[in-house]
Amino acid sequence: MTILDLNEVRERRPPQVRSSCPDCSGRLTVLRIIPGRANAEYWTMRCTRCGGIHLDIVKPTAAPIGA
């Protein structure tokens, strides 16, 4: 498992990954990013306010045509 620098995680956070808790609107911090099926990633996050754990599944984006 690779440990990422926090600044690197913030810079590469895809737009579909939540940044605030859906329960209390607190800030979410990344606990772990796990590779999944079909190049998807599982982002596990904890709320700094209520302590809730949230999982976002990030599906790969299609490569631009001609790339």
C-alpha positions in Angstrom: 0.0 0.0 0.0 1.2 3.5 -0.8 0.9 6.3 1.6 0.1 9.5 -0.2 1.1 13.1 0.8 -2.0 15.0 1.9 -1.4 17.7 -0.6 -1.2 15.2 -3.4 -4.6 13.7 -2.3 -6.2 17.2 -2.2 -4.8 18.0 -5.7 -6.0 14.8 -7.3 -9.4 14.5 -5.6 -11.9 13.9 -8.4 -15.0 16.1 -8.5 -17.3 13.1 -7.7 -15.6 12.6 -4.3 -17.4 14.4 -1.4 -15.6 17.1 0.6 -18.3 17.5 3.2 -20.3 15.1 5.3 -23.8 14.3 4.0 -25.0 13.9 7.7 -23.7 17.0 9.4 -21.8 19.1 6.6 -18.5 18.7 8.5 -15.2 18.3 6.6 -14.2 14.9 5.3 -10.6 13.7 5.5 -9.3 10.8 3.4 -8.4 7.7 5.4 -7.6 5.3 2.5 -7.8 5.0 -1.2 -8.2 1.4 -2.4 -8.0 0.2 -6.0 -11.1 -1.6 -7.2 -12.5 -3.4 -10.1 -12.3 -2.0 -13.6 -9.8 0.7 -12.5 -12.3 2.2 -10.0 -11.1 3.6 -6.7 -12.7 3.3 -3.3 -12.2 6.5 -1.2 -12.8 5.9 2.5 -13.3 9.2 4.4 -14.0 10.2 8.0 -16.0 13.3 9.1 -14.0 15.6 11.4 -17.2 16.7 13.1 -19.5 13.6 13.7 -16.9 10.8 13.1 -19.0 9.1 10.4 -17.3 7.0 7.8 -18.2 7.5 4.2 -17.2 5.6 1.0 -17.1 7.0 -2.5 -16.6 4.8 -5.5 -14.7 6.7 -8.2 -15.1 5.3 -11.6 -12.4 6.0 -14.2 -13.0 8.7 -16.7 -12.7 7.9 -20.4 -9.5 9.1 -22.0 -10.0 12.0 -24.4 -10.1 11.0 -28.1 -6.7 11.2 -29.7 -4.8 11.0 -26.4 
